[in-house]
Amino acid sequence: MKKLIKEEYGSSNLFDKLSLLTENQVSEIIKGLEWTTKNIPDAVLVGGTALVHYLSNSRDLTPDIDFLIPDMQRLKSKLDNENFLYRPLIGVNGNMGITVNDFNTDYLDVNSSGNAVINKLILKTNKIAKIAGHNVKIVIPELLAIMKIELGRDKDTKDGLSLITSGILNKEVYLKLVNGLKNYLSDYSSLLSYGEML
């Protein structure tokens, strides 16, 4: 297994949380990052790993990673060409994408997972994070907070509020995003009021 090197991470919190996982779990995560950044360069890291990257007092890291994918068929073709097995990822609203067990990675379909308008914005407004020595596209923290709260599950709402109260979000960017998404948000007024906490 590749040894974890702190300098290969833009987030000391993510490095610290990865250090708590087993060697096998870390190896799978790094394999998923490496394969994805090489083969699907427009994939954007979302979910718990992105949250842990941003928050120094975040919850524990789950031993998987989530990427938002713009073209599921292209991803499946690349996986098929390399003989990687995958299975459907089913959520409360049906098929959300696929899971690749070899990487312990979920690939979320931009059109099928959550709010498609937010997802497309995530693909357009991402930034670069250094993770395991790789430059990985990652959701911006303001949009991660909105996405998490919009998902509506207790743990996601808690994650979103943790980002909002963390002091790392840019209030102007957050409010601009919320107002731009007004017609596509299920709880616009709450998201707008959370902006006053920034």
Secondary structure, DSSP 8 states (H G I E B T S, - for coil): -----GGG-S-HHHHHHHHTS-HHHHHHHHHHHHHHHHH-TT-EEEHHHHHHHH-TT-----S-EEEEES-HHHHHHHHHHTT---EEEEETTEEEEEEETTTTEEEEETTTSS-HHHHHHHHHS-EEEEETTEEEEE--HHHHHHHHHHH--HHHHHHHHHHHTTT-S-HHHHHHHHHHTGGG-TTHHHHHHHGGG-
